[in-house]
Amino acid sequence: MVMPMRILAFGREGQVGRAMARAAWPAGTALTTLSRREADIRDRHAVAATVRAHRPDLIINAAAYT
């Protein structure tokens, strides 16, 4: 049995984050995208708590300041 891959992505409201949310992911992939309000990457304690809560296999930082 294949274990699902849990992906946690920061930057949901940006161009890359929106594209990731719309993309077709392989079966068994659980993608969670978060906005700045949900987890501000400038706050290391918030990021650490979020990672602990979600226990992802992979983290993608699509957050950007442009």
N, C-alpha and C positions, 0 to 999 in steps of 0.2 A: 504494500500500500504506500502510495506517495503522500508524504506529509505536505500540507499546504505551506507555501512561503508567505510569511507576513512581511509586508513592506510598509514602512512608515516614511511619508514624504512631507517635508516642511515646504511651505510656499504655495498653498492651494490656490490663492487668488491671483497669482502671477501667470504670465503667458505659458511658461513651462509647466507649472502645476496644473493649470486647466487642461493642457494637452495630455498630461499623464492621466488625469482623471477620465478623459474621454477615450483613451487608448484601449485597445483590446489586449488584455493580459492573458497569459496561459491559464488554463483551467487549474484551479487549486490555489491561485494567487489571491491573497487578501490585501488589497491596497487601501491604506488609510492616509488621507491627505489632510493636513492641518493648516489653518490660516494663522496669521500673526496673533489674532485675538485668542486663539486656542493654545498656542505655544510660541512665544516670542523668542526667537533664536538668540537675541541679545541677552537673554536671561539664562545663564548656564544652569541655575537651579530648576527653572521651569523645563528646560530641555531634559535634564537628568530625570526629573519626575515623570515626564512624558514617556521617555524611553523605558523606564522601569514599569510604567503602567501598561504599555503596549507590547513590550518584549518582542520587538521586531527581529527578523532574520537579516534585514537589510534596511539601511536608512539612506534616504535621498534628500539632499539639501537643494531644493529648487528655489529657495528664498533669495531674493536679490534686492538691492537698493539701487535704482536707476534714476 
